Amino acid sequence: MTRDELNALTALLRRYGNAPRSVDQALEAIDAYLTLAESHPDAAALTYEHGHALDLWHALQDTAAALALRPAPISPQAA
């Protein structure tokens, strides 16, 4: 879970349109975790927050995978 991976996952999720608020909040929480890890790598809170950030990370990856499997909408021109 790196900043580059978060940026790639964010771009992937945005490709499917506006994300629900919960997805945006999860992305913001992971961003906050990474910011803390980058600026204060020895912070005691990192030990506690790592598990939460990892849970969110996996949930977002699952969401991206589910969106990728969703059938594309039928355009009115194709009907």
C-alpha positions as CSV (number, residue, x, y, z in Angstrom):
1,M,0.0,0.0,0.0
2,T,1.9,3.0,-1.3
3,R,1.0,6.5,-2.5
4,D,1.5,5.4,-6.2
5,E,-0.8,2.4,-5.6
6,L,-3.4,4.6,-4.0
7,N,-3.3,7.0,-6.9
8,A,-3.7,4.1,-9.4
9,L,-6.6,2.6,-7.4
10,T,-8.2,6.1,-7.1
11,A,-7.9,6.6,-10.9
12,L,-9.4,3.1,-11.5
13,L,-12.4,3.8,-9.2
14,R,-13.0,7.2,-10.8
15,R,-13.1,5.6,-14.2
16,Y,-16.5,4.2,-13.3
17,G,-18.0,7.6,-12.6
18,N,-18.8,9.4,-9.3
19,A,-17.9,7.2,-6.4
20,P,-20.3,6.8,-3.4
21,R,-19.4,8.9,-0.4
22,S,-18.1,5.8,1.5
23,V,-15.6,5.2,-1.2
24,D,-14.4,8.8,-1.1
25,Q,-14.1,8.5,2.7
26,A,-12.1,5.3,2.5
27,L,-9.7,6.9,-0.1
28,E,-9.3,9.9,2.2
29,A,-8.6,7.7,5.2
30,I,-5.9,5.8,3.4
31,D,-4.4,9.0,2.2
32,A,-4.3,10.3,5.8
33,Y,-2.7,7.1,6.9
34,L,0.0,7.3,4.2
35,T,0.6,11.0,5.0
36,L,1.1,10.1,8.7
37,A,3.4,7.2,7.7
38,E,5.5,9.5,5.4
39,S,5.8,12.4,7.8
40,H,6.0,10.5,11.1
41,P,7.1,6.9,10.4
42,D,7.7,6.2,14.1
43,A,4.3,7.4,15.3
44,A,2.7,5.0,17.7
45,A,-0.7,5.5,16.0
46,L,0.7,3.8,12.9
47,T,0.7,0.4,14.6
48,Y,-3.0,0.8,15.5
49,E,-4.1,2.4,12.2
50,H,-2.3,0.0,9.9
51,G,-4.9,-2.7,10.3
52,H,-7.7,-0.3,9.7
53,A,-6.0,1.2,6.6
54,L,-5.3,-2.3,5.3
55,D,-9.0,-3.3,5.7
56,L,-10.1,-0.2,3.8
57,W,-7.5,-1.0,1.1
58,H,-8.8,-4.5,0.6
59,A,-12.4,-3.3,0.5
60,L,-11.5,-0.7,-2.1
61,Q,-9.7,-3.3,-4.2
62,D,-12.7,-5.5,-4.0
63,T,-14.9,-2.6,-5.0
64,A,-12.7,-1.9,-8.1
65,A,-12.8,-5.6,-9.0
66,A,-16.6,-5.7,-8.7
67,L,-17.0,-2.6,-10.9
68,A,-14.7,-4.1,-13.5
69,L,-17.0,-7.2,-13.7
70,R,-20.2,-5.2,-14.0
71,P,-21.6,-5.3,-17.5
72,A,-21.3,-2.1,-19.4
73,P,-24.6,-0.1,-19.8
74,I,-26.4,-0.4,-23.1
75,S,-26.3,2.8,-25.0
76,P,-29.6,4.0,-26.5
77,Q,-28.0,4.0,-29.9
78,A,-27.3,0.3,-29.7
79,A,-30.9,-0.6,-28.8
